[in-house]
Amino acid sequence: MREGLAYNDVLLVPQYSDIESRKEVSLNSKLGFIDCDLPIIASPMDTVSEVAMAKAMDAKGAIAIIHRYNDVEDQARMVAEASDGNSLVGAAVGTSGDFLERAYACYEAGADVICVDVAHGHHSLMKQALKLLRQMVSDDVHIMAGNVATFEGYEDLASWGADSVRCNIGGGSICSTRIQTGHGVPGLQTIFDCSRSHFAGTVPIIADGGIRNSGDIVKALAAGADFVMLGSLLAGTTEAPGDVLVGRDGSKQKAYRGMASKDAQMSWRGKTASLEGIATTIPYKGTVVDILDDLERGIRSGLSYSGARTITELQSKARFIRQTASGQTESGTHILR
């Protein structure tokens, strides 16, 4: 039995730096043929990614994956509206049912990315889906697949034809997979493991789940991820789907739910299967642009602490250290405790 490291278990050791301004740091990362200025992807959830989120992400040099919890026509319409001729946008599909029809409709509508979006991606249905999708769409569409939690899962999806792989199972803020099924690998450990593959550097690794702040993003990138996928950090914003709810005390909230929650499953398919998520409300945060700006500043600063001007340089220079429970307490702001 081996140990698995979560984001809270480690810190990056500060190193000599000659970076005089965060403007010297580049966060450019490539998703295959797609150039992104900010290595952040908005998660394909119905309380995170629709048209407004996709447009806002594209404006910041990032990308959103429009969720699949709707009719094929509705999803294709959203992709077309978000794409608007030249904006980057993705569209999520499953591995069964109408997934080929859905993928083709989104492809025709202008999707740059087709995301094969399932909870357990290391599966025979994924292998079949990737083969069929690659035969159906041209090479000018990036096929993202996942989720997986292991070196073997990442290697298999890469060899089956995925252009990038979402890595992590069960670590999301509203995901209860590990509690319900007993399965999963701590999120940072998944990135460490997958980055050992000979596919790493060719097939982008997307750290998906468990990321709570810009520091966690820096750790994920340092460990070998090329991108991070965010849900809760982008939810609750103006651009996230859903109305702003005003409480009796005047507080503002928006809905946020896992797509395997009872609430979400009843909404999009009228029945429930395994319940591996929860539904809740979170404080309204204002525009997502402010969130992305704050994250970008933190990531740039993080790279500078390792003396790295690029993500690739960060990965080559990064030095991790384990921290104890006392170290975790000390790492947080604690004057008010």
C-alpha positions as CSV (number, residue, x, y, z in Angstrom):
1,M,0.0,0.0,0.0
2,R,1.3,3.5,-0.9
3,E,0.5,7.0,0.2
4,G,-1.3,9.5,-2.0
5,L,-0.7,13.2,-1.8
6,A,-3.4,15.8,-1.8
7,Y,-2.8,19.5,-2.6
8,N,-2.8,20.4,1.2
9,D,-0.1,17.9,1.8
10,V,2.7,19.7,0.0
11,L,4.2,23.1,-0.6
12,L,6.6,24.3,-3.3
13,V,10.0,25.4,-2.0
14,P,10.8,29.0,-2.9
15,Q,13.9,29.4,-5.2
16,Y,16.2,32.1,-6.4
17,S,14.5,34.4,-8.9
18,D,15.6,37.2,-11.2
19,I,12.0,37.9,-12.3
20,E,11.4,41.6,-11.6
21,S,7.8,41.8,-12.7
22,R,5.0,39.2,-12.9
23,K,4.5,40.5,-16.5
24,E,7.6,38.6,-17.4
25,V,5.8,35.3,-16.7
26,S,3.9,33.6,-19.5
27,L,1.0,31.3,-18.7
28,N,0.6,30.2,-22.3
29,S,-0.3,26.5,-22.7
30,K,-1.2,24.5,-25.7
31,L,-4.3,22.3,-25.9
32,G,-3.1,20.5,-29.1
33,F,-3.4,23.1,-31.8
34,I,-5.2,25.5,-29.5
35,D,-3.1,28.3,-28.0
36,C,-4.4,29.5,-24.6
37,D,-3.0,32.5,-22.6
38,L,-4.5,31.2,-19.4
39,P,-4.4,27.4,-18.6
40,I,-7.9,27.3,-17.2
41,I,-10.9,25.3,-18.5
42,A,-14.5,25.9,-17.2
43,S,-16.1,22.6,-16.3
44,P,-19.0,21.1,-18.3
45,M,-21.6,21.6,-15.6
46,D,-25.1,23.1,-16.0
47,T,-24.4,25.7,-13.2
48,V,-21.0,26.6,-14.7
49,S,-20.7,26.5,-18.5
50,E,-23.1,27.9,-21.0
51,V,-22.8,30.8,-23.6
52,A,-21.9,33.7,-21.3
53,M,-19.2,31.7,-19.5
54,A,-17.8,30.4,-22.8
55,K,-17.5,34.0,-24.1
56,A,-15.9,35.3,-21.0
57,M,-13.4,32.5,-20.9
58,D,-12.4,33.0,-24.5
59,A,-12.0,36.7,-23.9
60,K,-9.4,35.9,-21.2
61,G,-7.5,33.4,-23.5
62,A,-9.1,30.4,-21.7
63,I,-11.8,28.0,-22.8
64,A,-15.1,26.6,-21.5
65,I,-16.8,23.2,-22.2
66,I,-20.5,23.6,-22.7
67,H,-22.4,21.0,-20.7
68,R,-24.4,18.1,-22.3
69,Y,-27.3,18.1,-19.9
70,N,-29.8,19.3,-22.5
71,D,-31.2,18.5,-25.9
72,V,-28.8,18.1,-28.8
73,E,-30.4,21.1,-30.5
74,D,-30.0,23.3,-27.4
75,Q,-26.4,22.3,-26.9
76,A,-25.5,22.9,-30.6
77,R,-27.3,26.3,-30.5
78,M,-25.2,27.3,-27.5
79,V,-22.0,26.2,-29.1
80,A,-22.9,28.2,-32.2
81,E,-23.7,31.3,-30.2
82,A,-20.6,31.0,-28.1
83,S,-18.3,30.3,-31.1
84,D,-19.7,33.3,-33.0
85,G,-17.4,32.5,-35.9
86,N,-14.0,32.7,-34.2
87,S,-14.2,32.3,-30.4
88,L,-12.9,29.1,-28.9
89,V,-15.5,26.8,-27.3
90,G,-15.9,23.1,-26.4
91,A,-19.0,20.8,-26.2
92,A,-19.3,17.8,-23.8
93,V,-20.7,14.4,-24.9
94,G,-21.1,11.0,-23.2
95,T,-20.1,7.5,-24.5
96,S,-23.5,6.1,-25.3
97,G,-27.0,7.0,-26.5
98,D,-27.0,10.1,-28.7
99,F,-23.3,10.9,-28.2
100,L,-22.3,10.7,-31.9
101,E,-25.3,12.8,-33.0
102,R,-24.5,15.3,-30.2
103,A,-20.8,15.4,-31.1
104,Y,-21.5,15.9,-34.8
105,A,-24.1,18.6,-34.1
106,C,-21.6,20.5,-31.9
107,Y,-18.8,20.0,-34.5
108,E,-21.0,21.5,-37.2
109,A,-21.9,24.4,-34.9
110,G,-18.2,25.3,-34.5
111,A,-16.9,23.4,-31.5
112,D,-13.1,23.4,-31.3
113,V,-13.1,20.7,-28.6
114,I,-15.2,17.6,-28.1
115,C,-15.0,16.6,-24.5
116,V,-16.0,12.9,-23.8
117,D,-17.3,13.5,-20.3
118,V,-17.9,10.5,-18.0
119,A,-17.2,9.9,-14.4
120,H,-15.1,6.7,-15.0
121,G,-13.2,7.2,-18.2
122,H,-11.0,4.1,-18.0
123,H,-13.7,2.0,-19.6
124,S,-14.4,-0.1,-22.7
125,L,-17.2,2.4,-23.7
126,M,-14.6,5.2,-23.7
127,K,-12.3,3.1,-26.0
128,Q,-15.2,2.6,-28.4
129,A,-16.3,6.2,-28.3
130,L,-12.9,7.6,-29.0
131,K,-12.5,5.3,-32.0
132,L,-15.9,6.3,-33.4
133,L,-15.4,10.0,-32.8
134,R,-12.0,10.1,-34.4
135,Q,-13.5,8.5,-37.5
136,M,-16.3,11.0,-37.6
137,V,-14.6,14.4,-37.0
138,S,-11.6,15.8,-38.7
139,D,-8.2,16.5,-37.1
140,D,-9.0,20.1,-36.6
141,V,-11.2,19.2,-33.6
142,H,-9.5,18.4,-30.3
143,I,-10.9,15.4,-28.5
144,M,-10.6,15.6,-24.7
145,A,-11.5,12.6,-22.6
146,G,-11.8,11.6,-19.0
147,N,-12.0,11.3,-16.1
148,V,-9.2,8.9,-15.0
149,A,-7.2,8.7,-11.7
150,T,-4.3,6.5,-12.6
151,F,-1.1,6.3,-14.8
152,E,-2.7,3.3,-16.6
153,G,-5.9,5.2,-17.3
154,Y,-4.1,8.2,-18.7
155,E,-1.9,6.0,-20.9
156,D,-4.9,4.0,-22.2
157,L,-7.0,7.1,-23.1
158,A,-4.0,8.6,-24.8
159,S,-3.3,5.5,-26.8
160,W,-7.0,5.2,-27.7
161,G,-6.9,8.5,-29.4
162,A,-7.6,11.2,-26.8
163,D,-5.8,14.5,-27.6
164,S,-5.9,15.5,-23.9
165,V,-7.0,13.7,-20.7
166,R,-8.9,15.0,-17.6
167,C,-7.2,13.5,-14.6
168,N,-8.8,13.1,-11.1
169,I,-11.8,11.1,-9.8
170,G,-13.8,12.2,-6.8
171,G,-12.0,15.3,-5.7
172,G,-14.5,18.0,-6.7
173,S,-16.1,20.3,-4.1
174,I,-19.5,18.8,-4.6
175,C,-18.5,15.3,-5.7
176,S,-19.1,12.4,-3.3
177,T,-17.7,9.6,-5.5
178,R,-15.0,8.7,-3.0
179,I,-17.5,8.6,-0.2
180,Q,-20.2,6.6,-2.1
181,T,-17.8,4.2,-3.9
182,G,-14.6,4.1,-1.9
183,H,-12.7,4.7,-5.0
184,G,-10.3,7.5,-6.0
185,V,-6.8,8.9,-5.8
186,P,-5.9,12.2,-4.1
187,G,-5.9,14.8,-6.8
188,L,-2.2,15.9,-6.7
189,Q,-1.0,12.3,-6.6
190,T,-3.0,11.6,-9.8
191,I,-1.1,14.4,-11.6
192,F,2.3,13.1,-10.2
193,D,1.4,9.6,-11.5
194,C,0.1,10.6,-14.9
195,S,3.0,13.0,-15.6
196,R,5.4,9.9,-15.5
197,S,3.9,8.7,-18.8
198,H,5.8,9.0,-22.0
199,F,2.6,10.6,-23.4
200,A,3.1,13.6,-21.0
201,G,4.1,16.7,-22.9
202,T,2.3,15.4,-26.0
203,V,-1.1,14.6,-24.6
204,P,-2.0,17.5,-22.3
205,I,-2.9,16.6,-18.7
206,I,-5.9,18.4,-17.3
207,A,-6.1,18.6,-13.5
208,D,-9.8,18.4,-12.8
209,G,-11.2,18.7,-9.3
210,G,-10.1,19.6,-5.8
211,I,-8.6,23.0,-6.7
212,R,-9.6,25.7,-4.3
213,N,-7.3,28.6,-5.0
214,S,-4.4,29.9,-7.2
215,G,-1.9,28.1,-5.0
216,D,-3.4,24.7,-5.8
217,I,-3.3,25.6,-9.5
218,V,0.4,26.4,-9.3
219,K,1.0,23.0,-7.5
220,A,-1.0,21.2,-10.2
221,L,1.0,22.8,-13.0
222,A,4.3,22.2,-11.2
223,A,3.4,18.5,-10.7
224,G,2.9,18.1,-14.5
225,A,-0.6,19.4,-15.5
226,D,-0.9,21.5,-18.6
227,F,-4.3,22.9,-17.6
228,V,-6.7,22.9,-14.7
229,M,-10.4,22.5,-15.0
230,L,-12.5,24.5,-12.5
231,G,-16.1,24.3,-11.3
232,S,-16.7,25.8,-7.9
233,L,-14.2,28.7,-8.4
234,L,-16.2,29.9,-11.4
235,A,-19.7,29.0,-10.2
236,G,-21.8,31.7,-8.6
237,T,-20.6,34.3,-11.0
238,T,-22.6,36.5,-13.3
239,E,-21.7,34.4,-16.3
240,A,-22.6,31.1,-14.7
241,P,-26.1,29.8,-15.6
242,G,-29.0,30.5,-13.3
243,D,-30.6,33.4,-11.6
244,V,-29.3,35.3,-8.6
245,L,-31.3,34.4,-5.5
246,V,-31.8,37.0,-2.9
247,G,-32.3,35.9,0.7
248,R,-34.4,37.5,3.4
249,D,-31.3,39.1,4.8
250,G,-30.4,40.6,1.4
251,S,-27.6,38.1,0.7
252,K,-27.2,36.9,-2.9
253,Q,-26.7,33.3,-3.9
254,K,-26.6,31.2,-7.0
255,A,-27.2,27.4,-7.4
256,Y,-24.3,25.0,-7.8
257,R,-24.7,21.3,-8.2
258,G,-22.8,18.2,-9.1
259,M,-24.0,16.5,-12.2
260,A,-24.3,13.2,-10.4
261,S,-26.5,14.8,-7.6
262,K,-30.1,13.8,-7.3
263,D,-31.2,17.3,-8.1
264,A,-29.2,17.4,-11.4
265,Q,-30.1,13.8,-12.5
266,M,-33.9,14.4,-12.0
267,S,-33.6,17.7,-13.9
268,W,-31.9,16.3,-17.0
269,R,-33.1,12.7,-17.2
270,G,-36.1,12.4,-14.9
271,K,-34.6,9.6,-12.8
272,T,-31.6,8.9,-10.6
273,A,-28.9,6.3,-10.7
274,S,-25.8,6.3,-8.4
275,L,-25.8,9.5,-6.3
276,E,-22.3,10.8,-6.4
277,G,-22.7,14.5,-5.9
278,I,-24.7,17.2,-4.0
279,A,-26.6,20.3,-4.9
280,T,-26.3,23.6,-2.9
281,T,-26.2,27.3,-3.3
282,I,-23.0,29.5,-3.0
283,P,-22.6,33.2,-2.6
284,Y,-22.9,35.4,-5.7
285,K,-19.4,36.5,-6.7
286,G,-20.0,39.1,-9.4
287,T,-18.3,38.8,-12.8
288,V,-16.1,35.8,-13.6
289,V,-13.5,38.2,-15.1
290,D,-12.6,39.4,-11.7
291,I,-12.2,35.8,-10.5
292,L,-9.9,35.0,-13.5
293,D,-7.9,38.1,-13.0
294,D,-7.3,37.2,-9.3
295,L,-6.3,33.6,-10.3
296,E,-4.0,34.9,-13.0
297,R,-2.2,37.2,-10.6
298,G,-1.7,34.4,-8.1
299,I,-0.4,31.9,-10.7
300,R,2.0,34.4,-12.1
301,S,3.3,35.2,-8.6
302,G,3.5,31.5,-7.9
303,L,5.8,30.9,-10.9
304,S,8.0,33.8,-9.9
305,Y,8.6,32.2,-6.5
306,S,10.2,29.3,-8.3
307,G,12.1,31.6,-10.6
308,A,10.1,30.3,-13.6
309,R,9.0,32.3,-16.5
310,T,6.9,29.6,-18.2
311,I,4.9,26.5,-17.1
312,T,7.5,24.2,-18.7
313,E,10.3,25.9,-16.7
314,L,8.2,25.6,-13.5
315,Q,7.8,21.9,-14.1
316,S,11.6,21.4,-14.6
317,K,12.5,23.5,-11.5
318,A,9.8,22.7,-9.0
319,R,10.8,21.4,-5.6
320,F,8.0,20.0,-3.4
321,I,8.1,19.5,0.3
322,R,5.7,17.6,2.5
323,Q,4.0,19.6,5.3
324,T,2.6,18.3,8.6
325,A,-0.8,19.0,9.9
326,S,0.8,21.8,11.9
327,G,2.3,23.1,8.7
328,Q,-1.1,23.1,7.0
329,T,-2.5,25.2,9.9
330,E,0.5,27.5,9.8
331,S,0.1,27.9,6.0
332,G,-3.4,29.4,6.3
333,T,-4.4,32.8,7.6
334,H,-4.9,32.2,11.3
335,I,-5.1,35.4,13.2
336,L,-8.9,35.1,13.6
337,R,-8.9,31.5,14.8
